[in-house]
Amino acid sequence: MMTRSLHSLSSIGSALRRLIPSALLALALGVAVSQAADPGVDLLKNGDLEMDGNSDQWPDDWSKAKLGGSWEAEEGNHFIRLKAGEPDQMIMIYREIPIPAGAGALELKFRARVSGIQIGTSPWFDARIMMDFLGADRQVVKPGPPAPNFRKDTDGWVEKDVKFLVPEGAKILKFMPTLFKVTAGTFDIDNLSLTVIDDTEVKAAAAAKQEEAAAKQSQKADAKRAKAAANVQPDGSIIANGNFEASKNNEWPDGWPHPKTGGSWPAEEGNHFLRLSSTTPGEMVMLYRELDLPTGVQALELKWRWRVTGLKKGAVPWNDARILFKLKDAAGKDIPNAPGPVYSQKDTDGWVEKSTRFLVPENAVSLVLMPSVFQAQAGTLDIDDFSIKPTEPGPLIAAKAAQEAADKKLYVAPEEPNKAKWPKELHVDGKKVLDSDGREVLLQGVNAGGLETLATDKHIMRSALVGMEWGSNIIRLPVKEEFWFGRNPIQKDGGKAYRETVDNIVNLVANRGGYVLLDLHRFRAPKPEHAEFWKDAAEHYKNHPAVLFDLFNEPHDISWEVWKNGGFVEEKKGADESAFLSDEEKAKNSGFQSVGMQALLDAVRSTGAKNIVIVGGLGWSGDLSGIANGYTLDDKGGNGIIYGWHIYNWHKDWQGRVMAAAEKYPILVGEFGADEKKVNFLPVEIQEDPYTWVPDMLGFLQKNGFHWTAWCLHPKATPVLISDWEYTPTPFWGEFARRALKGEKFEMKKMR
């Protein structure tokens, strides 16, 4: 018997020797050692706040508040006090509590005393204990625990108790007693405990509460729908007084709430309408009206008239005149995927009729209308004659399915770099462009537009892929330094997603043996921020064999000296790129110090990047005459310069604009094309028919061995290569370009 016992002890000792180093290692690395849930065990160390082993005047195991926290005592009993020193402060202590494996429910008990409380500007700005669950990846796990809160003073110390379920995957409880942006107040807490409890009772209570809430919501929904049915207008519209004529007090239309600011009820020739006016930049002028929906409504059609005057957009694209919509359920919660807004970003030509249709989810019981001048710099929105009627859902369901199919078709998955398929690095040798094996390469492709105007263009990957499928060996990719650095107000990630998109396009094209021409799509003259961009982008793509740099899209209205070496650019008279620039950008262009094209090239080379650069001339890159007259750039040890030329169907003097430079240097025609739809900023008579101009231009490029990228693989960027997002080639331009990319030769019948 003794021998057996000794043997057992020896085995236990061996097991402990094996276990202890592992446990110590886990503790040394800061890894929580998982333990099974033990009901009744308090998970909160020092919950009575009495221990202060290091004598720092703060209870052990509790983090100190950054402000407003103290460790108090009354009659020998210690507690934590949170006190607001100023309005709108966040007074908080933070603690993370590991959750034992298998814990299904927890019970929190504590004592609290609240005094002098004045809640803040929102209903939840009070005294509360906030809690969140975290998973092993430290992401929030839903549903979270309730937040016991106090909106008024307590009668001395009070005891509180809250029980809640632990969701699957929860590993940590974030525990945060807080004075949440109150105007004033003191929050004392003591005797906190957190224990694992059996979840049976909690689950039953939660289910009963959910069932009760569902019953109440159902009753509320029935009441709302009955009310809505009774309010249906004789013409079938669910909105009363949509024409703004009825008014019991002759001061404001019946049924329409007052906006907080900027609202009026004028009349013209006896017709009343509602006016929302903003005169303070950034001001939100909004009307909010909630309408109950009758039973069985599956889709709605809204019609109205509006007039927009004096509109000046704000900092972000949606700072304009618009009507927003929400759909709410019986609990008053917003239903996800609200109908899209209807908006205007410019003045209308008097009163115009508008309409929109959308599907209504089965659980929707109300529609919210929010006409607004949405934080614009200024503007007036007049609205009248609202009609909202149920409509047939079938066409909308079909359209939604078609859009989902189109979006699925549009998606192109990002690819990992496959260097084995990348093209060879290029360099300039006289008038030729050669690869690293000494073979001559003729670059031919298209512009994949979109990222120069939208930081999140959803078509761009598909456009780059289609460009390659058409036969391109180069894709010109217009980009904007503002988006690259994430400086646009709509970007919240410092440009990370934008740069990743560009990377994805480079991988996509390079993996198919093609090149990407990164085009800084700016106008007029180079500025310091453009040199900043090239230092960053060149460092990023330094010596990437598939990436070339187009330094500046279209310089214009400056001298060749300023073009090359920089200088002050004075305010320009006459037409400019107004169609492409915001008011802020136009104002900024009125006068500035240009750094010049040589500085952009120097910025690239300063990183050690030898990538070929494309350098556009003057006249919106339509004039390279200065290159032949002493205004070439110094490449400073790079792989060479290709000079860029842009030409459209209203430009003449092909010989004088490009041929002298072409005698010495390679030429890439970065933009060219012709459209059936004439541009409105030039006389119609100087814009040649694309069916005569395009074949001659392609023949001219082929005859002279010019590299080229056709503008543009976007149905709204004239001249358009495609007519839709099915990438259907336009017959007057896209079809010709695609045939040329496939190898067809064109005859140039005459120069222009």
C-alpha positions in Angstrom: 0.0 0.0 0.0 2.8 2.4 0.9 4.7 1.6 -2.3 1.6 2.3 -4.3 1.1 5.6 -2.5 4.7 6.7 -3.1 4.4 5.8 -6.7 1.2 7.9 -7.0 2.9 10.8 -5.4 5.9 10.4 -7.7 3.5 10.5 -10.7 1.8 13.6 -9.4 5.1 15.2 -8.9 6.2 14.5 -12.4 3.0 15.9 -13.8 3.4 19.0 -11.7 7.0 19.4 -13.0 5.7 19.2 -16.5 2.8 21.6 -15.9 4.5 24.3 -13.9 7.0 25.5 -16.6 4.1 25.7 -19.1 2.0 27.7 -16.6 4.9 30.0 -15.8 5.7 30.5 -19.4 2.1 31.5 -20.1 2.2 33.9 -17.2 5.5 35.4 -18.4 4.0 36.0 -21.8 0.9 37.6 -20.4 -1.4 34.8 -21.7 -4.6 34.3 -19.7 -4.7 30.7 -18.5 -8.3 29.5 -19.3 -10.3 28.0 -16.4 -13.7 26.4 -16.3 -16.7 28.4 -15.1 -17.2 28.0 -11.4 -20.6 29.4 -10.3 -20.4 31.7 -7.3 -16.8 32.7 -7.6 -16.3 36.4 -7.8 -14.4 37.4 -10.9 -13.7 40.9 -9.7 -10.7 41.1 -7.5 -10.8 43.7 -4.8 -14.4 44.5 -5.5 -14.8 46.0 -2.1 -12.1 48.5 -3.0 -10.3 48.1 0.3 -6.9 46.8 -0.7 -4.1 49.2 -1.6 -0.9 47.0 -1.4 1.4 49.5 -3.0 0.1 52.5 -1.0 -0.6 54.6 -4.1 -3.9 55.9 -2.7 -5.8 53.8 -5.3 -7.3 50.4 -4.9 -5.3 47.5 -6.3 -6.5 45.9 -9.6 -8.4 49.1 -10.6 -7.1 51.5 -13.3 -7.1 55.1 -12.3 -9.4 57.6 -14.0 -7.6 60.1 -16.3 -9.5 62.9 -14.6 -12.2 63.3 -12.0 -11.5 60.1 -10.0 -10.6 59.7 -6.3 -10.4 56.9 -3.7 -12.5 58.1 -0.7 -13.4 56.7 2.7 -16.3 57.1 5.1 -16.3 55.6 8.6 -13.4 53.3 7.5 -15.1 52.1 4.3 -13.4 52.8 1.0 -15.1 53.5 -2.3 -14.3 55.1 -5.7 -15.7 58.5 -6.6 -16.1 59.9 -10.1 -16.8 63.6 -10.2 -17.5 65.9 -13.1 -15.3 69.0 -13.0 -16.6 70.5 -16.2 -19.6 69.8 -18.5 -19.3 67.2 -21.3 -16.3 65.4 -19.8 -15.9 61.6 -19.9 -15.0 60.5 -16.4 -14.2 56.8 -16.5 -12.4 53.9 -15.0 -11.6 50.9 -17.2 -11.1 47.3 -16.4 -10.9 44.1 -18.4 -12.2 40.9 -16.8 -11.5 37.5 -18.3 -14.6 35.3 -18.7 -14.2 31.7 -17.6 -14.7 29.0 -20.3 -18.3 27.7 -20.3 -19.8 30.7 -18.5 -23.4 31.1 -19.8 -24.5 34.0 -17.6 -23.1 36.6 -15.2 -24.5 38.6 -12.3 -23.2 42.0 -11.4 -23.9 43.4 -8.0 -22.8 46.8 -6.7 -23.6 49.7 -4.4 -24.0 53.2 -5.9 -24.6 56.7 -4.7 -25.4 59.5 -7.2 -25.6 63.2 -6.2 -25.8 66.5 -8.0 -26.5 64.8 -11.3 -27.4 67.0 -14.3 -27.6 64.9 -17.4 -25.9 66.1 -20.6 -27.2 67.0 -24.0 -28.2 63.5 -25.0 -30.4 61.1 -23.0 -27.6 58.7 -22.4 -25.3 61.4 -20.9 -25.7 60.2 -17.3 -24.0 58.0 -14.7 -23.7 54.4 -15.8 -21.7 51.3 -15.9 -20.9 50.5 -19.6 -19.9 47.0 -20.5 -18.8 45.3 -23.8 -17.8 41.7 -24.6 -14.6 41.1 -26.6 -13.6 37.9 -28.5 -10.2 36.3 -28.7 -9.4 38.7 -31.6 -10.4 41.6 -29.3 -13.3 42.5 -31.6 -16.7 43.4 -29.9 -19.0 40.4 -29.6 -22.8 41.1 -29.7 -25.2 41.2 -28.0 -23.6 43.3 -25.2 -24.7 43.5 -21.6 -27.2 46.1 -20.4 -25.8 49.3 -18.9 -27.2 50.0 -15.4 -27.6 53.8 -15.3 -28.7 56.7 -13.1 -30.4 59.8 -14.5 -31.2 61.4 -11.1 -29.8 61.5 -7.6 -30.2 58.4 -5.4 -31.4 58.5 -1.8 -28.0 57.7 -0.4 -26.4 54.4 -1.1 -28.5 52.0 -3.2 -27.8 48.4 -4.1 -28.1 47.3 -7.8 -28.2 43.9 -9.4 -28.2 43.0 -13.1 -28.0 39.6 -14.8 -27.1 39.0 -18.4 -26.2 36.2 -20.8 -22.7 35.7 -22.2 -22.7 35.4 -26.0 -20.8 32.7 -27.8 -17.2 33.7 -28.4 -17.0 36.2 -25.6 -13.6 36.0 -23.8 -13.3 39.3 -22.0 -15.7 41.7 -20.3 -14.8 45.4 -20.7 -16.1 47.0 -17.5 -16.4 50.9 -17.4 -18.1 52.8 -14.6 -18.6 56.2 -16.1 -19.9 59.7 -15.7 -20.8 60.0 -19.4 -20.6 63.6 -20.5 -22.9 64.9 -17.8 -23.2 68.6 -17.1 -22.5 68.0 -13.4 -22.6 65.2 -10.8 -20.9 62.8 -8.6 -21.0 59.0 -9.0 -19.8 56.8 -6.0 -19.4 53.0 -6.4 -18.6 50.3 -3.9 -18.9 46.5 -3.2 -18.8 45.3 -6.7 -19.0 41.6 -7.5 -19.3 39.7 -10.8 -20.2 36.0 -10.6 -21.0 33.2 -13.0 -24.5 32.0 -12.6 -26.7 29.3 -14.1 -28.1 30.7 -17.4 -31.4 28.8 -17.3 -33.3 31.5 -15.4 -31.6 34.4 -17.4 -32.4 32.7 -20.7 -36.1 32.3 -19.7 -36.3 35.9 -18.6 -34.7 37.1 -21.8 -37.1 35.0 -23.9 -40.1 36.3 -22.0 -38.9 39.8 -22.3 -38.4 39.4 -26.0 -41.8 37.8 -26.4 -43.4 40.6 -24.5 -41.6 43.2 -26.6 -42.6 41.5 -29.8 -46.2 41.5 -28.7 -46.1 45.2 -27.9 -44.4 45.9 -31.2 -47.0 44.0 -33.0 -49.8 45.9 -31.3 -48.0 49.1 -32.0 -47.6 48.2 -35.7 -51.3 47.3 -36.0 -52.3 50.6 -34.5 -50.0 52.6 -36.8 -51.2 50.7 -39.9 -54.8 51.2 -38.9 -54.1 54.9 -38.4 -52.4 55.1 -41.8 -55.3 53.4 -43.5 -57.7 55.9 -42.1 -55.5 58.8 -43.3 -55.2 57.7 -47.0 -56.1 60.6 -49.2 -58.9 60.4 -51.8 -56.3 60.1 -54.6 -54.6 57.2 -52.8 -51.7 59.2 -51.4 -50.7 58.4 -47.8 -49.5 61.9 -47.0 -52.0 64.6 -45.9 -51.5 68.2 -47.0 -48.9 67.3 -49.5 -49.6 70.6 -51.3 -49.0 72.7 -48.2 -52.2 74.6 -48.6 -54.2 73.6 -45.4 -53.3 75.7 -42.3 -55.6 76.1 -39.3 -53.5 79.0 -37.9 -52.6 80.5 -41.3 -48.9 80.5 -40.1 -47.7 77.0 -40.9 -49.0 74.1 -43.0 -51.0 71.5 -41.0 -49.2 68.2 -40.4 -45.8 69.5 -41.2 -43.3 70.0 -38.3 -41.3 73.1 -38.0 -37.6 72.8 -38.8 -35.3 74.0 -36.0 -34.0 76.8 -38.3 -34.3 78.2 -41.8 -38.0 77.2 -42.5 -40.7 79.4 -44.0 -44.1 79.0 -45.7 -44.2 81.4 -48.6 -46.7 81.7 -51.5 -46.4 82.7 -55.1 -49.5 83.6 -57.1 -51.7 82.1 -54.5 -49.7 78.8 -54.3 -48.1 77.8 -51.0 -44.9 75.8 -50.7 -42.3 75.0 -48.0 -38.9 76.8 -48.1 -35.7 75.7 -46.4 -32.9 78.3 -46.5 -29.4 78.2 -45.2 -27.3 81.3 -44.9 -24.7 80.0 -42.5 -22.0 77.7 -43.9 -22.2 74.1 -42.6 -25.7 74.7 -41.1 -28.2 71.8 -41.2 -31.6 73.0 -42.3 -33.9 70.0 -42.2 -37.6 69.1 -42.0 -38.5 65.8 -40.3 -41.8 64.1 -41.0 -42.7 60.6 -40.1 -45.6 58.9 -41.9 -47.3 55.6 -40.9 -47.7 53.0 -43.6 -50.9 51.0 -44.3 -50.9 47.2 -44.1 -49.6 45.4 -47.1 -47.5 48.2 -48.7 -44.6 46.5 -50.5 -43.3 49.5 -52.5 -43.9 53.2 -52.6 -43.7 55.9 -55.3 -43.0 59.5 -54.3 -43.6 62.5 -56.5 -43.0 66.1 -55.7 -41.8 69.4 -57.2 -38.7 71.3 -56.0 -36.7 74.4 -56.8 -33.1 74.9 -55.8 -31.5 78.4 -55.8 -28.3 79.9 -54.6 -26.8 76.5 -53.8 -23.1 76.4 -52.8 -22.0 72.9 -51.9 -20.2 72.2 -48.6 -17.0 70.3 -47.8 -18.2 66.8 -48.8 -20.2 65.6 -51.8 -23.5 65.2 -49.8 -23.4 68.8 -48.5 -26.1 69.9 -51.0 -29.9 70.0 -51.3 -31.5 66.6 -50.8 -34.4 64.6 -49.4 -33.3 61.7 -47.2 -35.5 58.7 -46.3 -35.7 56.2 -43.5 -37.9 53.2 -42.9 -38.7 52.3 -39.2 -40.0 49.2 -37.6 -42.6 49.0 -34.8 -39.9 49.6 -32.1 -39.0 52.8 -33.8 -35.6 51.5 -35.0 -34.1 52.3 -38.4 -34.3 49.5 -40.8 -31.0 48.9 -42.6 -30.5 49.7 -46.3 -32.7 52.8 -46.3 -33.9 54.1 -49.7 -31.3 56.2 -51.4 -31.6 60.0 -51.2 -32.7 62.3 -54.0 -30.4 65.3 -54.3 -29.3 68.3 -56.4 -25.8 69.7 -56.4 -26.7 72.7 -58.4 -29.5 75.2 -58.9 -32.5 74.0 -60.9 -34.1 75.8 -63.8 -37.1 76.9 -61.9 -39.5 74.3 -60.5 -38.8 70.8 -61.6 -40.8 67.6 -61.1 -39.0 64.7 -59.2 -39.9 61.2 -58.3 -38.4 58.1 -56.7 -39.6 54.5 -56.1 -38.4 51.9 -53.6 -39.3 48.6 -51.9 -40.7 48.5 -48.4 -39.6 45.7 -46.1 -42.4 43.7 -44.4 -41.4 44.9 -41.0 -41.6 48.6 -41.9 -44.4 50.5 -40.2 -43.4 54.1 -41.0 -41.5 56.2 -43.5 -39.5 59.3 -42.5 -39.1 62.2 -45.0 -36.2 64.6 -44.4 -36.0 67.4 -47.0 -32.8 69.4 -46.2 -30.2 71.8 -47.2 -27.5 69.5 -45.8 -24.7 71.5 -44.3 -24.1 73.4 -47.6 -22.3 76.7 -47.6 -25.6 78.3 -48.7 -28.7 77.5 -50.6 -32.5 77.5 -50.7 -34.7 74.4 -51.3 -38.4 75.0 -52.1 -40.6 71.9 -52.1 -44.3 71.4 -53.1 -47.0 68.9 -54.2 -45.9 65.8 -52.3 -47.6 62.6 -53.3 -46.7 59.2 -51.8 -48.6 56.1 -53.1 -48.2 52.4 -53.0 -46.9 51.0 -56.3 -46.3 47.6 -57.9 -43.2 46.0 -56.4 -42.5 43.6 -59.3 -40.4 46.0 -61.4 -38.4 47.1 -58.4 -37.7 43.5 -57.3 -36.6 42.7 -60.8 -34.4 45.8 -60.9 -32.8 45.0 -57.6 -32.0 41.4 -58.7 -30.5 42.8 -61.9 -28.4 45.2 -60.0 -27.2 42.5 -57.7 -26.3 40.4 -60.7 -24.5 43.3 -62.3 -22.5 44.0 -59.1 -21.5 40.4 -58.9 -20.4 40.4 -62.5 -18.5 43.7 -61.9 -16.5 42.3 -59.0 -12.9 41.4 -59.7 -11.0 39.7 -56.9 -7.7 41.2 -55.8 -4.7 39.1 -56.8 -1.4 38.4 -55.2 1.7 39.5 -57.2 2.9 36.8 -59.6 6.3 38.1 -60.6 6.8 35.2 -63.0 4.2 36.8 -65.3 5.2 40.4 -64.9 6.5 42.2 -68.0 10.2 43.2 -68.3 11.5 46.5 -67.1 11.5 49.2 -69.8 14.0 51.9 -70.7 14.4 54.6 -73.4 17.0 54.2 -76.1 16.9 57.2 -78.4 13.4 57.2 -79.9 12.8 53.6 -78.9 11.4 52.0 -75.8 13.2 48.7 -75.1 12.7 46.0 -72.5 15.6 44.5 -70.5 16.2 42.0 -73.3 16.7 44.7 -75.8 13.4 44.1 -77.6 11.4 47.1 -78.8 8.1 47.6 -77.1 5.1 49.6 -78.5 2.8 50.6 -75.7 -0.9 50.6 -76.7 -3.9 50.7 -74.4 -6.7 52.6 -72.8 -7.4 55.0 -69.9 -9.3 53.3 -67.1 -10.9 56.4 -65.5 -12.7 56.8 -62.2 -10.1 57.1 -59.4 -9.4 60.7 -60.4 -12.9 61.8 -59.4 -14.0 59.2 -56.8 -11.9 57.7 -54.1 -14.0 54.5 -54.1 -14.8 53.9 -57.7 -16.4 50.5 -57.9 -15.8 49.9 -61.6 -12.1 50.4 -61.8 -10.9 46.9 -61.3 -13.3 45.6 -64.0 -12.3 48.5 -66.3 -8.6 47.6 -66.0 -9.4 43.9 -66.7 -11.6 44.8 -69.7 -8.8 47.0 -71.0 -6.4 44.1 -71.0 -9.0 41.8 -72.6 -9.4 44.3 -75.5 -5.7 43.8 -76.2 -4.0 46.6 -74.3 -0.5 46.1 -73.0 -0.7 49.3 -70.9 -3.4 50.8 -68.8 -3.2 54.5 -68.0 -4.6 55.0 -64.5 -5.6 58.6 -63.6 -5.2 59.3 -59.8 -5.4 62.3 -57.5 -2.9 63.1 -54.8 -5.7 64.2 -52.4 -7.1 60.7 -52.5 -3.7 59.1 -52.3 -3.0 60.8 -49.0 -6.6 60.4 -47.7 -7.1 64.2 -47.5 -10.6 64.2 -48.9 -13.3 64.7 -46.2 -15.0 61.5 -47.2 -11.9 59.5 -46.5 -11.4 58.3 -42.9 -8.4 56.0 -43.3 -5.6 58.3 -44.5 -5.9 57.0 -48.0 -5.1 53.3 -47.2 -8.1 51.9 -49.2 -7.3 54.1 -52.1 -3.6 53.1 -52.3 -4.6 49.4 -51.9 -6.9 49.8 -54.9 -4.1 51.2 -57.0 -1.9 48.3 -55.8 -4.6 45.8 -56.8 -4.8 47.3 -60.3 -1.0 47.1 -60.6 -1.1 43.5 -59.6 -4.0 42.7 -61.9 -2.3 44.3 -65.0 1.2 43.1 -64.2 0.1 39.6 -63.7 -1.2 39.6 -67.3 2.1 41.0 -68.6 0.9 44.6 -68.9 2.1 47.9 -67.7 0.4 50.6 -65.6 0.9 54.3 -66.3 0.2 56.1 -63.1 -1.2 59.5 -64.2 -1.3 62.3 -61.7 -4.5 63.8 -63.1 -4.0 67.5 -62.4 -4.2 70.6 -64.5 -2.5 74.0 -65.1 0.9 73.8 -63.4 2.7 71.6 -60.9 2.5 72.5 -57.2 4.4 71.5 -54.1 1.8 68.9 -53.2 2.3 67.2 -56.6 6.0 66.8 -55.8 5.1 65.5 -52.4 2.9 62.9 -54.2 5.6 61.8 -56.5 8.1 61.3 -53.7 5.6 59.0 -51.9 4.3 57.1 -55.0 7.8 56.7 -56.5 9.1 55.3 -53.3 6.1 52.9 -53.2 6.6 51.7 -56.8 10.3 52.2 -57.1 11.8 50.2 -59.9 8.6 48.1 -60.3 9.0 46.7 -63.8 5.3 47.2 -64.7 4.8 50.8 -63.4 5.5 54.0 -65.4 4.9 57.6 -64.1 2.9 60.3 -66.0 4.1 63.3 -64.0 1.3 65.8 -64.6 -1.8 65.4 -66.7 -2.3 68.6 -68.6 -0.2 71.8 -68.1 -1.6 74.8 -69.7 -1.5 78.7 -69.9 2.0 79.0 -68.6 5.3 79.8 -70.3 7.8 77.1 -71.2 10.2 78.5 -68.6 7.6 78.1 -65.8 6.6 74.7 -67.3 10.1 73.5 -66.8 11.6 75.4 -63.9 8.6 76.7 -62.0 7.6 80.2 -61.1 4.6 82.3 -60.1 1.4 81.4 -62.1 -0.9 84.4 -62.3 -4.7 84.4 -62.5 -5.7 83.1 -65.8 -8.4 84.8 -67.9 -11.0 83.0 -70.0 -12.1 79.4 -70.0 -10.3 76.9 -67.8 -11.0 73.4 -66.6 -14.1 74.5 -64.7 -15.9 71.4 -65.7 -13.4 69.3 -63.8 -12.7 71.5 -60.7 -14.6 72.5 -57.6 -15.0 76.1 -56.6 -12.3 75.7 -54.0 -9.9 74.3 -56.6 -10.6 77.1 -59.0 -10.0 79.7 -56.4 -6.7 78.0 -55.4 -5.7 78.1 -59.1 -6.0 81.9 -59.3 -2.4 82.4 -58.3 0.3 80.2 -56.9 4.0 79.3 -57.1 4.6 76.4 -59.4 7.5 74.0 -58.8 7.8 73.1 -62.5 8.0 69.8 -64.3 11.7 69.3 -63.6 11.0 69.3 -59.8 8.4 66.5 -60.3 11.0 64.5 -62.1 13.6 65.3 -59.4 11.1 64.1 -56.8 10.8 60.8 -58.5 14.5 60.3 -58.9 15.3 61.4 -55.4 13.8 58.1 -54.2 16.1 56.0 -56.3 13.2 55.1 -58.7 14.4 54.7 -62.3 10.9 54.0 -63.7 10.3 55.6 -67.1 8.4 58.9 -66.8 6.0 60.5 -69.2 6.1 64.3 -69.4 3.3 66.2 -71.1 3.8 69.5 -72.9 1.9 72.7 -72.8 -1.6 73.5 -74.2 -3.3 70.8 -72.1 -0.4 68.5 -73.1 -1.3 69.2 -76.8 1.9 71.1 -77.7 5.4 69.6 -77.6 7.0 72.3 -79.7 9.1 73.6 -76.7 10.7 70.2 -76.3 12.4 70.7 -79.7 13.5 74.2 -78.6 15.6 73.6 -75.6 13.0 72.8 -72.9 13.8 69.1 -72.4 14.1 67.7 -68.9 17.2 66.2 -67.2 16.5 62.6 -66.4 19.4 62.3 -63.9 20.2 58.6 -64.3 16.7 57.2 -64.8 15.4 54.8 -67.4 14.4 57.7 -69.6 11.7 60.1 -70.6 8.8 59.6 -73.0 7.1 62.9 -73.9 3.3 62.9 -73.6 0.9 64.4 -76.1 -2.9 64.8 -75.9 -5.0 65.3 -79.0 -8.8 65.5 -79.7 -11.0 66.0 -82.7 -10.9 69.8 -82.5 -7.1 70.2 -82.5 -5.3 71.2 -85.7 -1.6 71.4 -86.7 -0.5 67.9 -85.8 2.8 68.6 -87.6 3.7 71.6 -85.5 2.4 70.3 -82.2 4.4 67.0 -82.1 6.5 66.1 -85.1 9.6 68.1 -84.2 9.8 66.5 -80.8 9.1 63.0 -82.3 12.2 63.3 -84.4 14.3 62.9 -81.3 12.2 61.4 -78.5 9.6 58.7 -78.1 6.0 60.0 -77.9 3.1 58.6 -75.9 -0.3 59.9 -76.8 -1.9 59.7 -73.3 -5.3 61.0 -74.3 -7.1 61.1 -77.6 -10.5 60.4 -79.1 -13.7 61.7 -80.6 -17.3 61.6 -79.5 -20.7 61.8 -81.3 -21.9 64.0 -78.5 -20.2 67.4 -78.9 -18.6 69.1 -75.9 -20.4 72.3 -74.8 -17.3 74.4 -74.1 -16.2 74.6 -77.8 -17.9 75.6 -81.0 -19.7 72.6 -82.6 -18.3 73.3 -86.0 -14.7 72.7 -85.0 -15.4 69.3 -83.6 -14.9 66.8 -86.4 -17.1 63.7 -87.0 -15.5 60.8 -85.2 -16.1 58.5 -88.2 -13.6 60.5 -90.2 -11.2 61.7 -87.5 -10.7 58.5 -85.5 -9.4 56.3 -88.4 -7.1 59.0 -89.6 -5.7 59.6 -86.0 -5.1 55.8 -85.5 -3.4 55.7 -88.9 -1.2 58.7 -87.9 -0.2 57.0 -84.6 0.6 53.7 -86.3 2.5 55.4 -89.2 4.8 57.3 -86.8 5.2 54.5 -84.2 3.7 56.5 -81.4 2.7 54.8 -78.1 -0.9 55.5 -77.1 -3.7 55.2 -74.5 -7.2 56.0 -75.7 -9.5 58.1 -73.6 -11.7 56.7 -71.9 -13.0 53.4 -70.7 -15.9 55.0 -68.8 -19.4 55.7 -70.1 -19.5 59.2 -68.7 -16.0 60.5 -69.5 -16.1 61.9 -73.0 -14.9 60.8 -75.5 -16.4 57.5 -74.4 -14.9 54.2 -75.5 -17.9 52.4 -74.0 -21.6 53.1 -73.9 -22.5 51.3 -70.6 -21.1 49.3 -67.7 -21.5 46.2 -69.8 -18.4 47.6 -71.5 -20.2 47.8 -74.9 -17.7 49.6 -77.3 -19.2 52.7 -78.8 -19.3 52.3 -82.6 -17.8 55.8 -83.3 -14.8 55.4 -81.0 -14.6 52.3 -78.8 -14.9 49.8 -81.7 -12.2 51.5 -83.7 -9.8 51.5 -80.7 -10.5 47.9 -79.9 -9.8 46.9 -83.5 -6.5 48.8 -83.4 -5.5 47.0 -80.1 -6.2 43.7 -81.8 -3.8 44.6 -84.5 -5.8 46.1 -87.3 -4.0 48.7 -89.4 -5.6 52.0 -90.3 -4.8 54.4 -93.2 -4.2 58.0 -92.5 -5.9 59.8 -95.4 -4.8 63.3 -94.3 -3.1 65.3 -91.6 -5.0 68.0 -89.6 
